[in-house]
Amino acid sequence: MTEAINNLFSTLPHWLHVFLISAIPVIELRGAIPYGILLLGMPYWSTLLFSILGSILPAPFILYLGEYILTKLENSKRGGLSKLAKKIRERSMKKSAQIEKYSYWGLILFVGIPLPGTGVWTGCIIAALLKLNPVKSMLCALAGTTLAGIIVTALVEGGVMLIAH
């Protein structure tokens, strides 16, 4: 996979690699930070900054259009799209308990704890489905992705230090 990404982005500056990878659902900054630091040799702080910016890029679109797009796809005559949209809604709502219980603080934690199935994409679609305020949700997603970025960067830096010594 790394080789395919390198071929695809070979002409782009490294910061743009990190930015774009961070905007990809599921991967987000959890994959972009190790990629930028370990494979591209980027400094920690610039990797963190560009991964946060890339990660938060889809948030306003998801917050304002997520529910609308899911509903349109669920009602689509194309069975595959309809099934996919229903599955996304179902999986998102299964993970919504923390956000429902703690509202915006729950959203920050949901996005900020770098575990599989969490992150900006999922957190924002849950916020949209729960009809949380999009501006507040955007700020929470930014706080959460910053927290996740700091955690992932610290883990990568700690791992590098352990291996180096």
URKAWO-V571577 format. One record per residue. PSI is psi in degrees with one decimal (* if undefined). NEAR is the number of other ideal C-beta (glycine too) atoms within 8 Angstrom. Layout:
PSI,NEAR
PSI,NEAR
//
This chain:
-41.3,4
-40.6,7
-40.9,6
-41.6,7
-43.0,11
-43.3,8
-41.7,7
-41.2,6
13.6,10
-28.3,6
-4.7,3
150.7,8
154.0,5
-39.5,10
-33.1,9
-32.6,10
-53.3,15
-44.7,18
-50.0,14
-42.0,11
-37.1,14
-24.7,17
-5.5,10
129.3,9
151.0,7
-48.7,6
-57.0,9
-150.7,16
-13.1,14
-28.5,11
-30.8,10
-36.0,19
-51.7,16
-37.4,11
-48.8,14
-43.8,16
-51.3,15
-39.2,8
-33.3,8
-14.4,11
24.4,5
152.9,11
151.0,5
-49.2,10
-40.5,6
-34.9,10
-45.7,16
-48.1,12
-51.5,8
-27.7,15
-37.6,17
-45.6,14
-43.0,10
-38.6,15
-37.9,16
-15.4,12
-46.7,9
-15.0,11
-51.5,13
-34.9,8
-42.7,8
-44.5,13
-38.7,14
-26.9,8
-8.4,8
-52.8,13
-41.6,10
-47.8,7
-43.1,9
-44.9,13
-44.8,9
-43.3,8
-37.9,11
-34.2,10
5.8,6
150.4,9
-9.0,4
112.2,6
-40.3,6
-43.7,6
-41.0,9
-45.4,13
-42.8,8
-45.9,9
-41.9,14
-39.3,9
-41.5,8
-46.4,10
-46.2,11
-48.8,8
-38.7,9
-45.0,12
-28.3,9
-29.0,6
6.4,12
-6.9,11
-45.5,6
-40.6,10
-40.1,15
-40.6,8
-45.1,7
3.7,9
-124.7,9
-34.6,10
-37.8,8
-37.0,12
-43.5,18
-48.5,12
-41.2,11
-46.0,15
-33.7,17
-19.8,13
109.7,10
78.2,9
159.0,5
137.4,3
1.5,7
174.0,11
-176.3,15
-47.1,15
-53.8,11
-44.3,12
-41.7,16
-36.6,15
-37.0,14
-45.2,15
-41.4,15
-43.2,15
-32.5,13
-1.5,9
39.8,5
156.1,12
123.7,5
-36.2,11
-47.4,6
-39.8,9
-37.6,16
-44.3,12
-39.3,8
-40.1,15
-39.1,17
-45.4,11
-43.9,11
-43.5,16
-29.4,17
-45.1,10
-47.8,12
-41.9,17
-41.9,14
-42.7,9
-48.0,11
-42.1,13
-43.3,13
-40.7,8
-42.2,8
-46.2,13
-43.2,10
-42.0,8
-41.7,8
-42.5,10
-39.6,8
-42.4,7
-37.7,6
-25.4,5
*,4
//
